[in-house]
Amino acid sequence: MNTVSPEEVGLTRPRRTIAVACVLAALVLVVLDAAIANVALPAIAGSLGVTPALSVRVVTAYQLALVMALLPMAALGESVGHRRVYTGGVALFVAASATCALAPSLDWLLVARFAQGLGGAAIMALGLALLRSIVEPRELGVAVGWNALAVALGAAAGPTVGALVLSGAGWRWLFAVNLPLGALVLLATRALPDLTGSARAIDLRSVALHAGAFAALVVGAELLVEDPRLGALLLAAAALGLVALVRREAPRKAPLIPLDLLRDRSFRLSVIASVTCFVGQSATMLALPFYLHHHLHESALATGLLMTPWPLTVAVVAPLAGKLSERVSSAALCAIGGVLLGIGLASAALVPLQGRPFALVPFLVVSGAGFGLFQVSNNRNMLLSAPRERSGAAGGMQATARLTGQTLGALGMTLLFALTSIERAPRLGLMLAAALTLTAGLVSTLRGHG
């Protein structure tokens, strides 16, 4: 594997510090924006005079753009240079945030949110690749830990920030608050390493196939319960699109879907483990609010507070896991993380908590510790399993695995709610999540000692 030190690309220590801060701040913006939008949906529906069902498209438009553009943005970054595409992504995200704040109608808002998602895709796909160029090879585990910390803090702060802004201002300010930090991040992109791209041509037909297949996957999964026939047709179309894409890209040296990387056993198992773990994580995040509200009869505020220990624990554990991953086998750390996560979720589902809601906190702390340990170690292994020149594809695949898992987890909980009662579905979802996260840990052991 080729290695390049930060000094070789002209990065002094102060410039490296600014570059790392730039990558992490941009990631916080993308994660925070996804989280606060959920809180604003009722206010958006009332302000724009649309139904709650239509307002949900504000979230869907953003997610659609992300899943459609992650791998194409990674390929574009490898072709023309990571910094150029990343900077363009930040600029697009900031401009789209301003458009969201000024949107006069739902249609305008949906277009702006889709553009935000395209900018966010460049940020998410290329962030890890840039970190690999910024830090020393021996510091990569720590950098991946800080990356996980940024995601955890953004996710944890999202609902609180959204509620605080809405309590003192209108929903438009939720998007306007991106502008000052976004402008600073845009200035800081000058500190990022400007490595030459491969100048490899991007196959627009493959990009269109990829975008169509993943759009059909997300929309089909959402419609499967509401309109089973249309949902099934869209999922079938997604499968056919992916098959066609794989056949078209298989002969290429650097395919859009990184088939070259997936041929590597360690990388492939890391992707499988990541998808499996995020299915469990997504199911948990959807099951817990219903469990706390309907089974334990907690208020919305208490529910939010009781769920906070998970992301806060991830924020504490992630940097420590990054340091540990430089000394201990990533397969072992992933296995330990998966076991802790499975134990925490199974305990939350099985231990009687009636009248003792705060007894849930230790289980969520254990789950958060397991999640942080697993994700940092797994993401580090995924990145290091790829050659340096394919770091963009590895980062894009990592983000795609996360979003695919979260989509499948949401679909699983939707099916549980449709097939069983609201009292039983959350605990069944937690048990399913425990089984899946244990499986993710076991899959990681198959990698060996890498």
Secondary structure, 3 states (H helix, E strand, C coil): CCCCCHHHHCCCHHHHHHHHHHHHHHHHHHHHHHHHHHHHHHHHHHHHCCCHHHHCHHHHHHHHHHHHHHHHHHHHHHHHCHHHHHHHHHHHHHHHHHHHHHCCCHHHHHHHHHHHHHHHHHHHHHHHHHHHHHCCHHHHHHHHHHHHHHHHHHHHHHHHHHHHHHHHCCCHHHHHCHHHHHHHHHHHHHHCCCCCCCCCCCCHHHHHHHHHHHHHHHHHHHHCCCCHHHHHHHHHHHHHHHHHHHHHHCCCCCCCCCHHHHCCHHHHHHHHHHHHHHHHHHHHHHHHHHHHHHHCCCCHHHHHHHHCHHHHHHHHHHHHHHHHCCCCCHHHHHHHHHHHHHHHHHHHHHCCCCCCHHHHHHHHHHHHHHHHHHHHHHHHHHHHCCCHHHHHHHHHHHHHHHHHHHHHHHHHHHHHHHHCCCCCHHHHHHHHHHHHHHHHHHHHHCCCCC
